[in-house]
Amino acid sequence: MRRQLLAIAALSAAVALGTATSAAAAEPVWQETDTAYVDSLGGSQGLASRADGSLLHRGLASIPLDLRLKGWNHIGDPDIAQDHVFDAYQGADSATSKMFAVTTPDGKRYEYVHQLDAGEKVNNSFAAVSPDGQWLVSGEWGDQDRLQVFPAPLLNPATPKTGGDLPQAPQITLDKPVRDIQGCDFVDDTRLLCASDDGSKELFEEDRPLLQVDLTHRLDGTPVTGHVTSLFALPQRSACSGTFEAEGVDYDTTTGTLRVEVVPPGVCKVATTVYSYRQQ
């Protein structure tokens, strides 16, 4: 009887090990494949891949003069969906609204202004459009247990066709708090990758982690929960020493390339580093 119990225990252990190994093998491993550089003035805030494979960059110099005169003094990590460019804008700390601008393939720009809801922070760090083009995800600064969701301006029929008010949709509630999310992008209908500028190691073991957010279901205008996992620490390599800053994220669905921006410290910050990854 004892031999039978030992045999059963050994078999159970083997099955459990095999299941764990299969589960681990199923998770993607991101391998760094390339390093590039972009002028920080025009590209340190974020990037997005176009259908032809070229990259759109955003930085302080990307803000059009007419929008700057309206008080929109910060531009976040952009996204491109159905050849439309989505930009996230914010104003002064005292502002009571944030704005998303959509530029059509023929160059027309429409402005969608969201009046801040109770408890909402003024920050508008990024724009990430769902693969079906119907929903736009954004985020605030500091410690957060959510990502904000809006109908995707212009592409979602619930929004005005030439700009206007933009109310929130039901949010993504995160199962773990996150801090200082600078950019996110969709990998597929239920997975986002996000860059955190948190160097404290208080919420995650990694310094400035790349986070994975897995949704319980695709965005459809109803509440959804996001399971947060830290994948790895973003690189902090430079000839200069000091504090680095994690910025924008882009996932090119055509090539499977993930790109993340990191701004180096000191005088080296004139050029932003763009790290590329592929799943292995």
N, C-alpha and C positions, 0 to 999 in steps of 0.2 A: 504493500500500500504506500509505504514511504517513497519507494522508487517511482511509483505512478505520480505521486504529488510533486516530486522533484521534476519529473519529465513535463508535467503540465505547467509548472512554474517556469521552466526553461523555455517552453514553447510560447507561453504568454509574453515572456520578456522579449523573445525574438520578434514576435508580431508587433509589440509596442515599439521596439527599436526600429523595425522596418517602416512602421507608420510614421514615426517621428522623422526618420531620414527622408521619406518621400515628401512629407510636408515641408521640410526645410529645403529640399531640392526644388520644390515647386515655387518657392519665393524667388523673385528676381534678384540677382546680384549685380550691382552697378559697378562697372569697371571704367576708370578714367581713361580716355582715349586721346584727348587733345587739349591744348591750352592756347588761347588766343587773347588779344588785347584790343580794347576799344577806348577811344578818347572819352574820359569821364564826363566832360562838360556836355557832350551830346549822347552819352550812352550808359551812364552809371546807374540809372534808376531801373532799367529793365530791358527786356528784349522779347521778340516774338518772331516765329518763322513764317515766311510767306509760302504760298503754294509752290512757287518755283524754287524753293530751297534757300533763298536769300533771307537775310535777317533784318528786321526792323529794330532799331535801338532808340531808347528814350533817355533823356537827361535834362538838366536844367535848361539847356539851350533849345530844347524841343518845344518849349511852351510858346505858342504864338503870341505876338504882342497884344492882340485884341483881347485874348483871354487873360493875359497878365494884368492888363488895365482893369479888368473886371474883378481882380482880386484873387485869381487862381494862380497861386505862386508855387505850387508843387505838383509834379506829375509822377505817377507811379509806374509799376510794371504793367505793360500793355498786353493785349491779346489780339489775335486776328481770327475771325470766324467768317466763313463764306465771303472771303476777300474784303470784309469790313474790318476796319481798325478800331479797337476799343481802348480808350485812354481814361485813366482814373485821375481826377483832379481834386485838390483840396486847397483851402485858403488859409487865412490866419487862424491862430488858436481860438480867437473869439468868434469864428464863423458859426453860422447856424445851419449850414447846408454843405453838401458836397456835390460834385458834378462828374458825370460820365459823358465823354464826347465820342461820337461815332462818326468815322469818316468812310464814306461809301467808295466803291471801286472807281467811280467817276470823279472823286475828289470833293464831294459835297460833305460838309460837316454839320452835324446836328448835336445840340447840347441838351442833356437830360439832367435836371437838377433834383436832388433828393433833399428834402427838409429833414433835419436830424430828428429822430424820435427820442422819447424820454430815455435818458441814460446812454444814448449813443455817442461815441467819440467822433470828433471831427475828422480823424485820420481816414484817408482813402488810399491804402497802400498799393492796391493792385486791381486788375480786372482779369477775370478768368471766365471764359464762356464755355458752357457745357457743349459736348460734341454735337448735340442736336440743334444748337444755336438758339435755344429758347430761354436759357437762364444765365445770369451773370453772377459770379461769386466775387466777393471782395472781403476786406478785413480791416480791423482797427489795430491800433498800436497798444503796447502794454500787455498785461495778462488778460487772456480771453478764453472763454469756454464756448465760443461760437465762431462761425464764419457767416457773413451776411449773404443773403440771396436776393436778387432783384430780377424781374422780367428783363430779358436781354433787350436793351433799347433798339428800336427799329426792327429787329428780327422777330421779336415776339409780338404777335398781333394785338396783345393787350396794351402795348405802348403807343403813344402818339407817333405819327409818321414823320413829323418834322421837328422833333424835340419837344420838351415840356417837363411836366412833373414825373417823378419816378418813385413810387412807393416801394417799401420792402415787401418781399414775399416771405413765407415761413422759412426760418433759418436752418442752418446745419448746426446741431448741438454736438459739441465734441465731448468724447468720454474722458478726455484728459485735458487739462489746461495747457495752453500754448502761450508763447511770449514773443512779441515783436516779429510777427510774420511780415515779411517784405514782399513776397511774391508767391503765387501758386499757379499751377497749370494742370489741366485734366490730362490724364493718361488714357482713360476710357470713361465710360458712362458713370462708373462708381468709384473711381480712384483719382485723387489729386496728389501732386507732389508740391511741397511748400518749403521755402527757405526761411529759417528762423535766424534772427540776428541776436539771439540770446546766448551770451558767452558765460553765463553764471554757473552752468551745470546744476542748477537747482531743480529744474523740471525734468531734464534728461541728462544722461551721462555725457553726451557729446557737447563739445563747444561749438556753437553755431551749427545746429543740426539741420540736415535735410529731413523733413518729416513726410510721412505717407499718411494720407487720410482716406480710409475706406468707408464708403457710404453704405448704409443698410439697403438703400434702393436708389435708383437714378432720380435726379431732380425732376419733380412733376408738379411743383406748386404746393406740396404738402410738407409738413415737418419731416426731417430726416436726421439720423444720428451718424456721426463720423467717428470711426475708431482710429486713434492716432498712434503711429509707430515711428520711432526715430530710426532712420536707416544708417546714417553715418555723419561724421563731422565734416563740414565743408573745409576745403584746404585753406590754409593761411600761410602762403609762401610769398616772400618778398625780400628784396634787399634792404627794405626799411623795417624798423621795428616799431611796435605800437599796437593800437587797436584796429582790427580789420572790421569791415562791415559787409555782411551778407545782403545781397540785393535781389535782382529779378531771377525768375525761373522760366524756362521754355521747354516744352516737350514737342518735338517734331514727329507727328504721327506717321508721316510718310517714310522717314528714315529710321525711326526709333531712337533718335538722338536726344538726350537730355542735356540742357545747358544751364549753368548756374553762374551768376555774376558775384564776384567778391571784390570790394574796393580795398586796396592796400592802404597802410597808414602813411603819415608824414608826407614828404614831397612826392612819394611814389603814387599818391592817390590821383595824379593827373591821368593815369591809365588804369582802367578797370580790367581785371582778369576775368576771362570767360572760360570756365572749365566745362569740357564735354564728356559725356558718359554714354555707354551702351550697356544694355542688359546682357549678362553672360549666363 
